[in-house]
Amino acid sequence: MKTNKLLILGVALLTLVFTNCNSSDDTAEDTTFNFGNTTTANFAGKIVDVNNQPLSGVAIEMSGQTITTSSDGTFEFNNVSVKERFAYVTATKNGYINGSRVVMPHEGINKMTIMMLERNVVATIPSGQTTVVSLPSSTRVTFDGAFMLENGQAYTGNVKVSMHYLDSRDENVFTKMPGNLIGTREDGSISGMETYGMVNVELYGDNDEKLQIATGHTANISMPIASNQLDTAPSTIPLWHFDEVSGLWKEEGMSRKIGNRYIGNVSHFTWWNCDYAYVVATLNVVVSNADGTPVNGVKVTISRQSGSTGDVLIDLGTTGPNGTLSAGVPRNEALTFRAYTADGLLINTQELPASNLMVRTVYVVIPVLNKP
């Protein structure tokens, strides 16, 4: 199956029960998606490099608390204050691009992996003249030569360019990318996002000081469109930049489809992402055994039947100790729901018709697997 990368908002504390007779119950509540109230939750994770090797000494920050990873790259937070449907973790280490993850917490331990990318100087360019920097992926950034220090002072000298491109088909895109595919639109609403590729650019001066594009100037980003998305790629698509303070992507400008590429201008650098935006509806899930006891550790997926590649696989995550899981899914789209054991055995499949409702509930009862 061809897969494409989309937002899935894994959330906790919901009311859906899996049944062996394919059925679903949609509720008529029409509310916009929000991150809920403040709660506490437990988290454990691992930081690795692109070769999947553990990284020690990584500074991990969450809700004002900071710890460092151990020799095996692991970390743990207990009773951290977070939102019911939003928890933001950041990871920093010298020589690496800042990493982060956004998760939707559930009861028990919320687990995550962050794959950090090395700071890779791919080119050193002069200020004061137009220069193009390219990657083997054919991703290109054109600079007009105007740069400044972070304090706004004009900069002249050499500019070191660190740049990474993430293909939407990369099997590790969710562990490499920052945050999650959650964004705020220009009108302030929360949106789901389907990525068509993203790029990270960082600029450094002769003395390794951080640089930015000078105020009033722009750079041009040209990224290839993946072959499995080209036929349905929209002619224009929103550009989104990642906000390291909030942990959210923010819509800012547009890219145009020219041939097999998306091309757009940006006024500053961080991560930039070309994403189709969709309205998010909440799908509630609670997994129980036939005897009524909750089941934790059940993996749940949804396939979008109208995604850019057809049957697009979306991983919603796994149920917590109380057997519950909730996810933000595309509204008004036909979906295929699947549940798997921890060993990958398919235990339930349901076809969910398109619905305009903002909150949906699916009911399934599965054979006795494990007890909480």
N, C-alpha and C positions, 0 to 999 in steps of 0.2 A: 504494500500500500504506500502510495506517495503521501508524505506528511507535510503539513504546513504549520507554522508556528502562530498561535493565537493566544489571546488572553484567556486564562481561566482563573476566576477569583475563588480560590478555595476558602470557604468560610466554615465556622463551626456552630454548634448549638442549634440544630435544625430539627425538622419534624417529618422526615420522609422514611418510610419503611419499605424494604424490598419484598415483593411477593412473587411466588412462582407463577401466578397467573398474571400475564402482562396487563398492567393497568396503571393509570395515572390519574391524579386529582389536581386540577388547576384551581387556584384560588383567585378571587376577583379583586384582591387588594391591588390598587394601582398606585404604587409609590416609586419614587426614584431611588436609585442605589445610593447608599451612604455607608460610612465606615463604622457606625454604631457607637455605643457608649464605651467608656473606659473600663477595662477589666484587667486581670492579671493572668499570665500564662508562662509556661516553661518551654525553653528552646534548647536544642542541641544541634551542632553542625560540624562540618569539616571544610577546611580551606585547602584547595589543591591547585597545582599549576596545570598548564595545558596538557602535560603528560600524565595527569592524574596522580602526581606525587604530592604528598602532604607538605604544607608550608607551616613552619613553626614561627613563633614570634610575630604573628599578624595581630595588629590591634583591632579588636572587635568592639564596636560601640552599639548600644541599644538602649533607648530611653534614658540617656544620661549616664549609663553604666558602661565602663570600659574594662575589658579583660584582654589577655593575649592567648593565642593558640598554643597548645602544648607541642611536644616533639612529634606527635602523630597528626598534627594539624587540626585537632578537635577543640571545641569550646562548648560551654554550657551556661545558660542563664536560667535562674529560677525565680518565679513570682515577679516577673517584670510587668510593669504597667504599660499596657498597649490598648489600642482600640479593638473592639470585638471582631472587626473584619479588616484590620490593617496593623501589621507589625513590621517595622523597618529596621534592618540590620546593615551596618556598614563594616567594611574590612579595608584596612590600609597597611601597606608595607613598602619600605623603600625599594625602588627598582620596579614597582608594579603599579599599574593603573588601579585606582580605587575600585573596589568591588562592593556589591551590595545585593540585598535580597529583600523583597516584600512578600510576606506570607499572610494568609488568613488563618489565625490561630484556632485550634480546637483544644479540647480537654486532653490531658496527658502531655507528652513531650512532642513538640513540633520540630521535625527534623528538616535539615536543609544542607545543600552543598553549594559552595561558591567557588568557581574556577577563575582564578585571577590571571590576567594577561600581563606579560612583562612590558615595561616601558621600552619600546623599540624605536630608536631613532632611524627612520627610513630615508631621511634626506636632511641636508643642511642647506638652507637657501639664504640669499641676501635680502635684507630689507630694501625698500625703495624701488623695486622692480617687479613686474608680473612674472610669476613662476608657477609651474604646474608640477604637482607631486602625484605620482601614480603608484599603485600597488599591483602585484601580479594578478589580482582578481579583476583588473581593469578599472577599479575604483579610482577616480581622479578628483583632486582638489586644486582649484586655481586661486592663488593668492594675488592680490593687487599690490602687495609690497608695503602696506601700511599696518604697523603693529604698535602696541603699547604695553607698558607694564600693568600689572593688576591695579595699581593706584591711579591709572589713567595717564601717566606720563608717556610721551612719545618715546619709542624705542628705535634706535638705529644700530645695526650690527647684523651678525649672523643669527639665523633662526633655525633651531633644531625642531624637526617635525616628527612626532610620534603618531602613528596612525594604524588602526586596526579596522578591518571590514568583517562584519558578521553576516554571512549568507543565511537567508531564511530557512534553508535546508540543513544547516549545521546541526548535527545531532546533539551538540552541547550548547545550543544557543541560549537555552533558559538558564544554564549555570554560568555562562560567560557574561551575559548581558546584565546591566544593573536593574535593580528593582524587580518589576514584573510588568507585563503588558497591560498596565493600568494607566490611564491618562486623563487629564483635565482638558476639555475643549476650550476654545476661546470664549465661550459663554459661561464657563465655570462648571459645566456639568461633567460628571464622571463617565468615561467611555471605555468600552472594550476595544482592543486594537488587534489587527492582523498585520504582522510585519511583512514588508517586502524588501527587507534588508536594512542594516544600520551600520554606522561608521563612528569610530571614536577618533578624535584629533586632539592632541595636546601640543602646545608650543612652548619652547624654552629658549632663553637667550644665551649669550656667550658664557655667562656665569651661572647658568642653570636656573635663572630666575623664570618664573612662570610669565607667559605672555598671552595676549589676546589680540584679536583683530581690532584695529583702531576704531574709535567711535565714529560713526558715519560711513564706515566702509563695510563691504561684504566680501565673502569668499564664495566660490561656486563649487557645489558638490555634484559629481556625476557618478551614479552607482548603477551597476548592471541589474537587470530584472531577471530573476531566476527563470530558467526555461519552463519549469512546471507552473509558473504564474503568468507567463507572458501573454497568453491568449485572453485572459480575463483581467489583466491589470488595467485599472481605470486610467483615463487620459490625464487626469490630475489627481494628486493624492496629498493629504496633509503631511507636513513635516512636523516632527515632534522632537524636542530636546529634553534630556533628562536633567531634572532638578535634584542635585545631591542633598539639598536641605530638606525638601519635602518627601523625597523618595518617589515622586510621580513624574511621568512624562507630561510635557506641556506642549499643546499645539501652538505652532508659530510658523506661519507661512505655508507654501505649497511647493511641490515638485511637479514638473510636467513630464509626461511620457514622450520621449523622442527616440524613435526606433525601438531598441531593446534596452533603453536606459531611463532612469529617473534623474532629472536635472533640476536643481534649485539653488537659491542663494541663502546664506545664513550670515548673521551679524556677530556671532560669537561661537566659541567652540566648547563642546562637551561631547556627549553622545548625541548623535542625530539619527532619527529613525523615520523611514517612510512607511506609514501605516494607514490602512483602511480602518475607519472607526465605525462601530456599531453600538446600538442601544443594548444595554445589559439588563437581562432579567435574572431573577434568582431561582435556581433549581435546588430544592431541599431534598436531602437524602438521609435516611436513617436505616441502617442495616440490622436486621434481627434474624435470629434462628427461628426455626419452626415452633420452638417452645416459647418464643417471645423474648428471649435474652438478646441483648445487643451484641454485635460482632465488630470488633476492631480490626484494623489492618486489611480491610477489603479495598482493593484498588478499583477506582471508578473512572471510566472514560466516556466521552461523548464524541460522536463524529458529526461534523457539519456536512450535510448533503449538498449544500449550495455554496460551499467555500470555493476558493480560487482553484483548487485541484479536485473538486468533486467531494469524495468521501474523506474529509480531512479529520485526522485523529487529534483529539484534545485530551490531555491527561488532567483530570480533576483532582487527583491526589488519592489519599487513603482515609478511611474512617478512623476516628479516634476511639478511646476506650468506651465511650457511650454509644458507639455505633453510628455516630452522626457525621454528616458532611454537608456543606452547602457550597454552591458554586455559582458564579456569574456566567451566564451563557448567552449566546445571541438570541435576541427577542424575535419572535415571528419567523423562525426558521424550523424546518423539519430536522429532527435530530435522531441519531441512533445511540441508545444508552447501553453500556456494557459494564458488567462487574466481574472481577477476577479475584481468586484467592491470592495470598502472598506468594504462592508458587507459580502464579501465572495461569491457573486453570480457569477458563471461562465458565461462570456459574449463572449468568443471567444476561439476556439481551432483550431490549424493548425498542420499538419504533415509536418515537414521540412526534405527533403531528405539530405543525407550526401553530403558534399561539401568540396573541397580542398581549397576554397577561404578563404582569411584572413579576409575579410569584407563582411558581409551579411546584407541584409535589408528585413524586413517583412512588408507588408502593410495590415492594417485592419481599417475599419471605424465602430464605434460602435454607438448604439443608444444614443441620447442625455442624459447625466448623470449629468454633472455639468459644470459650467464655471469657468475659472481661476479667 
